[in-house]
Amino acid sequence: MRGKTALLGIALMVLCAAVIGNVSAQLPEESRDKLIYVSGTGKVTTTPDQAVIVFAVETENTDVKTAQQQNAQQMDSVVNALKGAGIPEKDIRTAGYNIIPVTESDSRGLTTARVKYYRVINTLEVTLNDVNRAGEIVDLAVENGANRVNRFSFTLSDAKQQEFRSQALTAAVAQARGDANAVAAAIGKTIVDVKEVNVGGNYVPMVYDGRYAEMDKAAGTAVSTPLEVGEIDVTASVSITYIIG
């Protein structure tokens, strides 16, 4: 009995050794590579080709229905004016709609439950693919009933973002390779291959102009609203692992 147990134990040890041997034989030899880890950032400066304007029509009345109707009439006038100026319907969208009951305060300044009047705010987002018309469109909307410009920004269209992202990535890779070459040369090595590349996200800022937020501009003003386009930066980053030898 003891002999059989001993033989079984020996067999198990041989089997384990074979399995361990197989596993060891399959271990990758990647750790033998001599590596350099570098990163690079590329930037392309260009002119925005798109403007985003957020208008609002705000009305107030003691009767909520009246406030809604007045608001609807003004916003309808704004939308029709924008469409009449050639802005496609797909570039005009409702960004928000709020009805806010404004309550009274008592002699101590504490808010009471009694509603003083209702404030209705209808917000409209307009995307312009001709940035040179931005000032004209602001004036047009205000003249036709918009009494707030909540936000104004210049940015890039999706097509331009992709175009300049590609250029920024090319610049980022060139910077990374230049740094890798310099480090390799300093230690007496050369770049022989690329082991891994990781592409980071791109960044396209929006250039804001807040001069006209909350403005109330009289219709029929002779001087048009000046809005300067300026420039915008598109950046992209990469992380690259090079094999040296």
Steps between C-alpha positions, in 0.01 A plus 500: 500500500780735591675409176196590295466831681864580439468416130190719473684788664793464262262497202331817618836673545604403147168625360531833686855542377384442144218753532728760659753436228239561232384822664854626538572427137205720398599807702555796267844646465371856462675609818832460319423798275678825580235770491459876498165652599426845355200723445432782260247780459407667173317829451343657193373857505215587266198726455160380631249413227192469721317720749250390765260760639250432778213748504210522743160662508393591855148619582323574828133524592275444799311246290709202397303439180547859390875479570517181292307649210709816493815290509379273220419798277842658551690174450295419191602837358867431579497154337322624188750784465794258529353264242425795274868598524600160361581311822407133439239351733745227608729772642228646722397308811324562829760476779267555796157606618423615854201640688609658826247623758640811668367527854452803722695586814345615827606800709783298650639408160387137526359328193129429514295241315314761300605527136571856388535418129624228266822517299517293182841443335532332160860434394610453139838373374607606151800355316656717230729356233589849380674668793505834320122524544513465879444868579223525241315201647527634856345830386229322302394282793489792743305717257237227471443427867802336663589695815790292626817358348600234750812372326708571193796292384719429200610142435578250221262284301540121529670479160755770590561343841593169332720671242700697754509213749685294238752781458539535877557124537768508230676779689466308829660187351785706352568655841497160670738348243734796526521462878554123468780547247672754724484273807613192306797685351598632843531146638666357187197317365272525197127458447433162338121465524176623654350282770182688595311818414222659705303790355361754745190712457496822306400837639309760304414800719203725443581870490234678705391860474294599801460870418142453389369263766181622666489793257183686412562668167257738336376404157604711206846586632705646216836345601524121463640285779878451453619142565863409432572141399865478611692169504460162665746220589450128434726273707559125508738273693665160457702266722744272318722216620811449281731199494868593499803297414 
